[in-house]
Amino acid sequence: MTNSTPRPAQVRDRSRLRSVAKIVVFDTAGPLVSYWLLRSAGLSAVSALILSGILPGVAVAGGLVRRRRLDAVGALVLAGIAVGSVLGLVSGNARLVLVEGSVPTAVFGLLCLGSLWSRRPLIYRFSLEFMGEDTPRGREFESNWRYPGFRRAFRLFTVVWGVAYLAEAAARVVIVETTSTGTALAVSKMMPYAVGALLACWMVLYGRRARREGERLAAAAAFPAAAVSAPELPAASPAA
């Protein structure tokens, strides 16, 4: 009789597949398709944008029900949707609805930079939460905070993320003001993932380079120490 219990690798693969499907359905393709269908049905740009913006809110609400708590990112997303919807309904301007995407992005960038004055920078906290504080990997990660190089790296990560997200928020506003509504919507849905992927790749490359540099310095420090502690060999006597 075979064991049908899924392996850890299979569980991870399924979790990643669900995450990708959630992003496609609720955050990127779903809102874009909904917008174009609603526009084709004759709705105004403002109404189509507001209704298509419900999908990301549904995803946040689903996470709230599942985890029974609202994280900071989810709260920012809901706040941005609410601000954009209210501005669009009051003004009738579709561009103001699109600007809502810049609200959570800019706030996140400011929170990153502001967290540099706290005990732990924001990117470190997110990384620890992602790993799980009560997991062996999370406890090992948390123990690394005692190393100055580790602290310096995550403060640098937080600075770069903060500046990058502020720049992204500004770029979104420029794109909204200079392009069509459909183009601005597509860019606003894709840009966060492109920026996040670039930042994540940079963090991985930086971490690998820092690890290699640390190993090189450790090896260089160990070599003279080994030379000093090695016993002195007797001088060879001259041949008779």
C-alpha positions as CSV (number, residue, x, y, z in Angstrom):
1,M,0.0,0.0,0.0
2,T,1.5,3.3,-1.0
3,N,1.7,6.3,1.2
4,S,-0.4,9.2,-0.2
5,T,1.0,11.8,2.1
6,P,2.4,14.7,0.0
7,R,6.1,15.4,0.2
8,P,7.4,18.7,1.5
9,A,8.6,19.6,-2.0
10,Q,5.1,18.9,-3.4
11,V,3.5,21.0,-0.7
12,R,5.9,23.9,-1.6
13,D,5.2,23.5,-5.3
14,R,1.4,23.6,-4.7
15,S,1.8,26.7,-2.5
16,R,3.8,28.5,-5.1
17,L,1.3,27.5,-7.8
18,R,-1.5,28.9,-5.7
19,S,0.4,32.1,-5.1
20,V,1.1,32.6,-8.8
21,A,-2.6,31.8,-9.6
22,K,-3.7,34.3,-7.0
23,I,-1.5,37.0,-8.5
24,V,-2.7,36.3,-12.0
25,V,-6.4,36.2,-11.1
26,F,-6.8,38.9,-8.5
27,D,-3.9,41.3,-9.1
28,T,-2.9,41.4,-12.7
29,A,-4.8,39.6,-15.5
30,G,-8.1,39.5,-13.7
31,P,-8.5,43.3,-13.2
32,L,-7.2,44.0,-16.7
33,V,-9.7,41.6,-18.3
34,S,-12.5,42.9,-16.1
35,Y,-11.7,46.5,-17.1
36,W,-11.8,45.8,-20.8
37,L,-15.0,43.7,-20.6
38,L,-16.7,46.4,-18.5
39,R,-15.6,49.1,-21.0
40,S,-16.9,46.9,-23.9
41,A,-20.2,46.7,-22.1
42,G,-20.5,50.4,-22.2
43,L,-19.5,51.4,-18.7
44,S,-17.5,54.6,-18.1
45,A,-13.7,54.4,-17.5
46,V,-14.3,55.4,-13.8
47,S,-16.9,52.8,-13.2
48,A,-14.9,50.1,-15.0
49,L,-11.8,51.0,-12.9
50,I,-13.6,50.9,-9.6
51,L,-15.4,47.6,-10.3
52,S,-12.2,45.9,-11.6
53,G,-10.4,47.1,-8.5
54,I,-12.7,45.0,-6.4
55,L,-10.7,41.8,-7.3
56,P,-7.5,42.8,-5.3
57,G,-9.8,43.8,-2.4
58,V,-11.3,40.3,-2.6
59,A,-7.9,38.7,-2.4
60,V,-7.0,40.8,0.7
61,A,-10.3,39.9,2.3
62,G,-9.7,36.2,1.6
63,G,-6.3,36.4,3.3
64,L,-8.0,38.2,6.3
65,V,-10.5,35.4,6.7
66,R,-7.9,32.6,6.3
67,R,-5.3,34.1,8.6
68,R,-7.8,36.0,10.9
69,R,-5.6,39.0,10.8
70,L,-4.9,41.9,8.4
71,D,-1.2,42.5,7.6
72,A,0.3,45.8,6.8
73,V,0.5,45.3,3.1
74,G,-3.2,44.2,2.9
75,A,-4.2,47.3,4.9
76,L,-2.3,49.5,2.5
77,V,-3.9,47.9,-0.5
78,L,-7.4,48.4,0.9
79,A,-6.6,52.0,1.8
80,G,-5.4,52.7,-1.7
81,I,-8.5,51.1,-3.3
82,A,-10.7,53.1,-1.0
83,V,-8.9,56.4,-1.7
84,G,-8.9,55.9,-5.5
85,S,-12.6,54.8,-5.5
86,V,-13.7,57.9,-3.5
87,L,-11.6,60.3,-5.6
88,G,-13.0,58.7,-8.8
89,L,-16.6,58.9,-7.7
90,V,-16.4,62.4,-6.4
91,S,-14.4,63.9,-9.3
92,G,-15.5,61.6,-12.2
93,N,-11.8,61.5,-13.2
94,A,-10.4,58.1,-14.2
95,R,-6.8,59.3,-13.6
96,L,-7.5,59.9,-10.0
97,V,-8.7,56.3,-9.6
98,L,-5.5,55.0,-11.1
99,V,-3.4,57.1,-8.8
100,E,-4.6,54.9,-5.9
101,G,-1.8,52.4,-6.8
102,S,0.7,55.0,-5.9
103,V,-0.7,55.5,-2.4
104,P,0.3,52.1,-0.8
105,T,3.6,52.1,-2.8
106,A,4.6,55.5,-1.5
107,V,3.6,54.7,2.0
108,F,5.5,51.5,1.9
109,G,8.6,53.3,0.7
110,L,8.3,55.8,3.5
111,L,7.8,53.1,6.1
112,C,10.9,51.4,4.9
113,L,13.0,54.5,5.3
114,G,11.3,55.4,8.6
115,S,12.1,51.9,10.0
116,L,15.8,52.6,9.8
117,W,15.4,54.5,13.2
118,S,13.8,51.4,14.8
119,R,15.5,48.4,16.4
120,R,14.9,46.3,13.3
121,P,14.5,47.6,9.7
122,L,11.3,46.7,7.8
123,I,12.8,44.4,5.2
124,Y,14.4,42.3,8.0
125,R,11.0,42.0,9.7
126,F,9.3,41.0,6.5
127,S,12.0,38.4,5.8
128,L,11.7,36.9,9.3
129,E,7.9,36.8,9.0
130,F,8.2,35.1,5.6
131,M,10.5,32.4,7.1
132,G,8.5,32.0,10.2
133,E,9.8,33.1,13.6
134,D,9.2,29.7,15.2
135,T,10.8,27.6,12.4
136,P,14.4,26.4,12.6
137,R,15.3,28.6,9.6
138,G,13.6,31.6,11.2
139,R,15.5,31.1,14.5
140,E,18.8,30.8,12.7
141,F,18.0,33.9,10.6
142,E,17.1,35.8,13.8
143,S,20.3,34.8,15.5
144,N,22.4,36.3,12.7
145,W,21.3,39.8,13.8
146,R,24.2,39.8,16.3
147,Y,26.7,40.1,13.4
148,P,27.4,43.8,12.3
149,G,27.7,42.8,8.6
150,F,24.3,41.2,8.7
151,R,22.7,44.2,10.3
152,R,24.5,46.5,7.8
153,A,23.2,44.5,4.9
154,F,19.6,44.6,5.9
155,R,19.7,48.3,6.6
156,L,21.1,48.7,3.1
157,F,18.3,46.5,1.7
158,T,15.7,48.6,3.5
159,V,17.2,51.9,2.1
160,V,17.2,50.5,-1.4
161,W,13.6,49.2,-1.2
162,G,12.4,52.4,0.3
163,V,14.0,54.6,-2.4
164,A,12.9,52.2,-5.2
165,Y,9.3,52.2,-4.1
166,L,9.2,56.0,-3.8
167,A,10.6,56.2,-7.3
168,E,8.0,53.6,-8.5
169,A,5.2,55.7,-7.0
170,A,6.4,58.8,-8.8
171,A,6.8,56.9,-12.0
172,R,3.2,55.7,-11.8
173,V,1.9,59.2,-11.4
174,V,3.8,60.3,-14.5
175,I,2.5,57.3,-16.5
176,V,-1.1,58.0,-15.4
177,E,-0.8,61.6,-16.5
178,T,0.9,61.0,-19.8
179,T,-0.7,57.8,-21.2
180,S,-4.2,56.4,-21.9
181,T,-6.3,54.9,-19.1
182,G,-5.9,51.3,-20.4
183,T,-2.1,51.6,-20.7
184,A,-1.8,53.2,-17.3
185,L,-3.9,50.4,-15.8
186,A,-1.7,47.7,-17.4
187,V,1.5,49.3,-16.3
188,S,0.3,49.9,-12.7
189,K,-0.6,46.2,-12.4
190,M,2.7,44.9,-13.8
191,M,5.2,47.4,-12.4
192,P,5.1,46.3,-8.7
193,Y,6.0,42.8,-9.6
194,A,8.8,43.9,-12.0
195,V,10.3,46.2,-9.4
196,G,9.9,43.5,-6.7
197,A,11.6,40.9,-8.8
198,L,14.5,43.2,-9.6
199,L,15.0,44.1,-6.0
200,A,14.8,40.4,-4.9
201,C,17.4,39.4,-7.5
202,W,19.7,42.2,-6.4
203,M,19.3,41.1,-2.8
204,V,20.2,37.5,-3.7
205,L,23.3,38.6,-5.8
206,Y,24.4,41.0,-3.0
207,G,24.0,38.2,-0.4
208,R,26.1,35.8,-2.4
209,R,28.8,38.3,-3.0
210,A,28.9,39.3,0.7
211,R,29.0,35.6,1.7
212,R,32.0,35.0,-0.7
213,E,33.8,38.0,0.7
214,G,33.2,36.9,4.2
215,E,34.5,33.4,3.4
216,R,37.6,35.0,1.8
217,L,38.3,37.2,4.8
218,A,37.8,34.3,7.2
219,A,40.2,32.1,5.2
220,A,42.8,35.0,5.1
221,A,42.5,35.4,8.8
222,A,42.8,31.7,9.5
223,F,46.0,31.3,7.4
224,P,48.3,33.4,9.5
225,A,46.7,32.0,12.7
226,A,47.5,28.5,11.5
227,A,51.0,29.5,10.6
228,V,51.7,31.0,14.1
229,S,50.2,27.9,15.9
230,A,52.1,25.4,13.8
231,P,55.1,23.8,15.6
232,E,58.5,25.0,14.5
233,L,60.3,22.3,12.6
234,P,64.0,21.6,13.5
235,A,66.5,22.8,11.0
236,A,67.9,20.1,8.8
237,S,71.6,19.2,9.7
238,P,74.1,19.7,6.9
239,A,75.0,16.6,5.1
240,A,78.3,15.0,6.3
